[in-house]
Amino acid sequence: MSLHLVIIDALNLIRRVHSAQPNAEDIERTCQTTSRTLTKIIQETTPSHIIAVFDHDSEDRGWRAELLPHYKEKRQPMPDALKQNMDTIQQTWWEIGIDSLLSSGDEADDLVATLATKVASHQQQVTIISTDKGYCQLLSPTLRIRDYFQHRWLDQEFITQEFGVRPEQLCDYWALTGIHSSQVSGVPGIGPKAAKEILNQFSDIEQAYQSAELPKKYQKKLTEHIELARQCKAVATLKTDIQLGFNLQDIRFQPPERVS
């Protein structure tokens, strides 16, 4: 049997389901809805292995905030009802055959990226379930991203239409434009149109910065803010070298036994 690893960006899914509930305190309904959603995802993707990755429950914004102090400074805290019942949600998912991986310092995005690229590098299929476009930098022939809620693949065609650059240029794109939702500033005065123009001419920000052919209207801005651009790129780049502490056999999908 060929391997197909499905990775659930857990809080991304839970928050979207929970925000749609009429009663924010009704955790039982959130559990039921997320379980139904995951059951449908399993039916659609037919994984051989599956895991849900959760972010650490901490106010520490990690090494990225050391580079950019405003990084995720304005992010909304997890609703108390969710925070207090995360164990219940994880147990509900366990009962349908999905184990959980909790980060203990690194962001969940980096855990997902590490696991996904490690498996995909061995020419095995990986599907990340998330609405987070940040994962698109990882795209490869064997690694794909599914936005379940919009019923779409965040693939190369999507990136071309959305950003106008190649997947491997996305971190340079965000280095220039910033990421508003995470309070990553980017280079002042350079927006999406300018970033696209620059990266259609140059492979990355370093080549653009060093080239005498960079249009003069961008030269001054990039020269003045190259260190900021480098920091923004570092923050936007997902880590792929975290020690995970388990092997694939531990997350083989085993559907729960039906009671006759």
Backbone torsions as a table, in degrees:
resi	resn	phi	psi	omega
1	MET	NA	131.7	178.2
2	SER	-72.1	151.7	-176.7
3	LEU	-87.7	135.8	172.5
4	HIS	-138.3	107.8	179.8
5	LEU	-94.2	125.3	174.1
6	VAL	-108.2	125.7	-179.9
7	ILE	-113.5	122.5	179.6
8	ILE	-95.2	121.6	171.2
9	ASP	-76.9	91.8	-162.1
10	ALA	-61.2	-53.2	-176.4
11	LEU	-69.2	-29.2	174.7
12	ASN	-59.4	-44.7	-179.9
13	LEU	-72.0	-46.4	-175.7
14	ILE	-62.5	-45.4	-178.3
15	ARG	-61.8	-38.7	-179.4
16	ARG	-70.3	-39.2	177.2
17	VAL	-67.6	-45.6	-177.2
18	HIS	-63.6	-39.9	-178.4
19	SER	-65.8	-21.1	179.9
20	ALA	-88.9	-6.0	-179.2
21	GLN	-77.2	138.6	179.6
22	PRO	-65.8	-26.8	-179.6
23	ASN	-123.3	109.7	-175.4
24	ALA	-63.7	-20.3	-178.8
25	GLU	-87.2	-7.5	-176.1
26	ASP	-84.1	78.6	-178.2
27	ILE	-69.9	-30.2	178.9
28	GLU	-60.7	-41.1	178.7
29	ARG	-67.2	-39.7	176.8
30	THR	-60.3	-43.3	177.2
31	CYS	-58.9	-47.2	-178.0
32	GLN	-64.4	-43.1	-177.7
33	THR	-68.0	-44.4	178.4
34	THR	-63.7	-36.8	179.0
35	SER	-65.1	-42.4	177.6
36	ARG	-63.7	-41.3	178.5
37	THR	-61.0	-45.7	-179.4
38	LEU	-66.6	-36.1	177.1
39	THR	-61.8	-40.8	177.5
40	LYS	-66.4	-40.4	178.4
41	ILE	-61.4	-43.3	178.4
42	ILE	-61.4	-42.7	179.9
43	GLN	-64.0	-36.9	-177.5
44	GLU	-77.6	-34.3	-173.0
45	THR	-100.6	-18.2	-177.8
46	THR	43.3	65.7	-177.7
47	PRO	-74.2	149.2	168.4
48	SER	-90.7	-25.8	178.6
49	HIS	-138.7	145.9	-178.6
50	ILE	-152.7	145.5	177.1
51	ILE	-154.0	147.5	175.1
52	ALA	-106.6	126.8	-177.3
53	VAL	-106.1	124.3	-178.4
54	PHE	-109.0	144.0	174.7
55	ASP	-74.3	154.5	178.0
56	HIS	-67.9	144.0	-179.1
57	ASP	-90.0	80.2	-173.6
58	SER	-151.6	152.5	176.3
59	GLU	-81.1	-10.9	-179.3
60	ASP	-68.2	122.3	-179.1
61	ARG	-90.9	5.9	169.8
62	GLY	75.1	-167.6	-173.4
63	TRP	-65.9	-25.1	-179.7
64	ARG	-65.6	-36.4	178.3
65	ALA	-70.8	-21.0	174.4
66	GLU	-71.2	-32.8	176.5
67	LEU	-78.1	-45.5	-180.0
68	LEU	-126.6	99.7	-173.6
69	PRO	-55.5	-26.7	-178.4
70	HIS	-87.8	1.0	-177.2
71	TYR	-55.9	122.1	179.0
72	LYS	51.0	28.4	-178.2
73	GLU	-65.1	-31.0	-176.1
74	LYS	-103.4	14.2	-178.8
75	ARG	-64.8	144.4	-179.2
76	GLN	-75.8	131.9	178.1
77	PRO	-67.2	157.2	177.6
78	MET	-64.5	134.5	177.1
79	PRO	-55.3	141.0	-176.4
80	ASP	-55.8	-39.1	-178.6
81	ALA	-60.0	-38.9	177.6
82	LEU	-71.6	-46.9	-176.5
83	LYS	-56.9	-40.3	-176.3
84	GLN	-78.9	-13.2	-175.5
85	ASN	-121.5	19.4	-178.5
86	MET	-62.7	-36.3	177.8
87	ASP	-61.8	-38.4	179.4
88	THR	-63.9	-43.3	179.0
89	ILE	-63.7	-44.7	179.8
90	GLN	-62.8	-38.4	178.0
91	GLN	-65.7	-39.3	177.7
92	THR	-62.1	-40.3	179.0
93	TRP	-70.0	-37.1	178.1
94	TRP	-58.4	-37.4	-177.1
95	GLU	-68.9	-17.8	174.8
96	ILE	-103.7	9.9	171.3
97	GLY	99.8	16.3	-177.5
98	ILE	-114.1	115.4	177.4
99	ASP	-82.3	162.8	-177.5
100	SER	-116.8	143.4	172.9
101	LEU	-119.0	120.7	-178.5
102	LEU	-108.3	130.5	177.3
103	SER	-75.7	151.8	-179.1
104	SER	-121.3	23.7	-179.4
105	GLY	163.7	-49.4	175.7
106	ASP	-74.2	154.7	177.7
107	GLU	-71.6	151.1	179.3
108	ALA	-57.2	-35.4	179.9
109	ASP	-56.8	-38.4	-179.4
110	ASP	-72.5	-35.5	175.7
111	LEU	-64.6	-45.4	178.3
112	VAL	-59.3	-46.4	-177.9
113	ALA	-62.6	-42.2	-179.7
114	THR	-62.8	-50.1	-178.7
115	LEU	-64.8	-44.7	-176.8
116	ALA	-63.3	-46.9	-177.1
117	THR	-70.8	-32.5	178.9
118	LYS	-63.6	-44.2	-179.5
119	VAL	-72.9	-43.8	-178.6
120	ALA	-63.6	-30.4	-179.6
121	SER	-66.9	-17.6	176.3
122	HIS	-96.2	19.3	177.0
123	GLN	62.3	32.5	174.5
124	GLN	-106.3	150.0	-175.0
125	GLN	-76.8	134.2	176.8
126	VAL	-130.4	133.9	174.0
127	THR	-124.2	122.2	174.9
128	ILE	-97.9	127.1	178.4
129	ILE	-98.6	106.4	-177.3
130	SER	-168.3	154.7	171.9
131	THR	-94.5	-0.1	-175.0
132	ASP	-77.5	113.7	-178.6
133	LYS	-69.6	-14.5	178.7
134	GLY	-59.6	-26.9	179.3
135	TYR	-71.3	-15.4	-176.4
136	CYS	-63.1	-21.0	176.3
137	GLN	-64.1	-16.5	-176.6
138	LEU	-91.6	-7.2	-171.7
139	LEU	-52.3	138.5	176.5
140	SER	-153.7	174.3	-179.9
141	PRO	-57.3	-24.6	-178.3
142	THR	-115.1	10.8	179.6
143	LEU	-129.7	124.4	-177.1
144	ARG	-135.5	161.5	-178.4
145	ILE	-124.9	130.9	-179.2
146	ARG	-114.1	119.6	171.0
147	ASP	-88.4	97.2	-174.2
148	TYR	-64.9	-37.3	-172.6
149	PHE	-73.8	-30.5	176.1
150	GLN	-96.6	0.0	178.8
151	HIS	53.8	50.7	-178.7
152	ARG	-145.0	157.9	173.9
153	TRP	-95.0	131.6	174.5
154	LEU	-87.7	76.3	-172.3
155	ASP	-107.4	-170.7	-175.8
156	GLN	-63.5	-37.3	177.8
157	GLU	-62.9	-41.0	177.7
158	PHE	-62.1	-43.8	-178.9
159	ILE	-63.5	-41.5	178.5
160	THR	-60.0	-44.0	-179.0
161	GLN	-72.0	-39.3	-174.6
162	GLU	-78.8	-41.1	-172.4
163	PHE	-119.5	-26.5	179.7
164	GLY	77.8	18.8	178.2
165	VAL	-131.9	175.7	178.0
166	ARG	-84.1	156.6	179.8
167	PRO	-53.6	-39.9	-177.8
168	GLU	-72.6	-6.8	177.9
169	GLN	-101.2	-0.7	-173.1
170	LEU	-60.8	-40.5	-179.4
171	CYS	-66.9	-32.9	174.0
172	ASP	-69.7	-37.3	176.8
173	TYR	-60.1	-48.0	-179.9
174	TRP	-71.0	-26.2	174.3
175	ALA	-62.3	-33.0	-179.1
176	LEU	-86.4	-45.8	-173.8
177	THR	-89.9	-22.4	-172.9
178	GLY	82.2	175.5	177.1
179	ILE	-131.0	101.7	-172.0
180	HIS	-58.9	-42.4	-175.4
181	SER	-65.3	-22.1	-179.0
182	SER	-109.5	8.3	-178.1
183	GLN	57.0	40.9	171.7
184	VAL	-96.9	118.3	-166.0
185	SER	-73.4	-39.4	-170.0
186	GLY	73.6	-169.4	-178.4
187	VAL	-89.6	122.5	179.4
188	PRO	-54.7	131.3	176.7
189	GLY	89.1	-2.7	177.5
190	ILE	-114.8	115.3	179.8
191	GLY	-106.3	-171.8	-177.0
192	PRO	-56.8	-41.8	-178.3
193	LYS	-64.3	-44.3	179.9
194	ALA	-67.3	-41.3	179.8
195	ALA	-61.4	-42.4	178.0
196	LYS	-61.8	-43.8	-180.0
197	GLU	-62.2	-44.5	-179.7
198	ILE	-63.2	-46.1	-174.3
199	LEU	-81.2	-12.7	169.6
200	ASN	-78.7	-19.9	178.7
201	GLN	-97.3	-34.2	-177.0
202	PHE	-125.2	153.4	-175.6
203	SER	-72.8	-31.6	-178.0
204	ASP	-158.6	180.0	-176.1
205	ILE	-68.7	-30.0	-179.5
206	GLU	-68.7	-42.8	178.3
207	GLN	-64.8	-39.2	178.4
208	ALA	-64.3	-44.0	-177.6
209	TYR	-62.9	-37.2	-175.7
210	GLN	-86.6	-9.8	-173.8
211	SER	-91.3	137.0	174.9
212	ALA	-76.6	-9.8	-178.5
213	GLU	-89.5	-3.1	176.4
214	LEU	-63.5	126.7	-179.5
215	PRO	-50.3	138.9	-174.5
216	LYS	-58.2	-30.6	-178.8
217	LYS	-65.5	-17.3	177.8
218	TYR	-106.9	-21.0	-174.8
219	GLN	-56.8	-50.1	-177.0
220	LYS	-62.6	-43.4	-178.4
221	LYS	-63.9	-45.4	-178.1
222	LEU	-71.5	-38.0	179.2
223	THR	-63.1	-42.7	-178.7
224	GLU	-69.3	-28.4	-170.8
225	HIS	-123.3	23.9	-176.4
226	ILE	-62.0	-38.0	179.6
227	GLU	-66.4	-39.5	175.8
228	LEU	-62.9	-42.3	178.4
229	ALA	-60.5	-41.9	178.7
230	ARG	-64.0	-39.8	178.1
231	GLN	-66.0	-42.6	179.0
232	CYS	-63.3	-38.4	178.2
233	LYS	-65.7	-42.3	179.0
234	ALA	-61.0	-41.0	179.7
235	VAL	-67.3	-37.2	-179.0
236	ALA	-75.5	-19.8	-176.1
237	THR	-82.1	125.6	179.6
238	LEU	-77.5	140.2	176.5
239	LYS	-77.2	143.8	-179.7
240	THR	-130.2	22.4	-174.7
241	ASP	-130.7	29.6	-179.6
242	ILE	-81.7	141.9	174.9
243	GLN	-75.0	121.0	-173.2
244	LEU	-92.6	-33.6	174.8
245	GLY	79.7	20.7	174.8
246	PHE	-155.3	169.0	176.6
247	ASN	-121.2	171.7	-173.7
248	LEU	-62.2	-30.8	-180.0
249	GLN	-58.8	-29.9	-178.1
250	ASP	-69.1	-21.0	-176.1
251	ILE	-118.9	23.6	175.1
252	ARG	-62.8	133.9	-177.3
253	PHE	-76.4	124.2	176.3
254	GLN	-126.4	103.8	-178.8
255	PRO	-57.0	143.3	177.9
256	PRO	-62.8	145.2	180.0
257	GLU	-71.6	135.4	178.3
258	ARG	-81.3	138.9	177.2
259	VAL	-89.0	120.8	-176.8
260	SER	-79.6	NA	NA
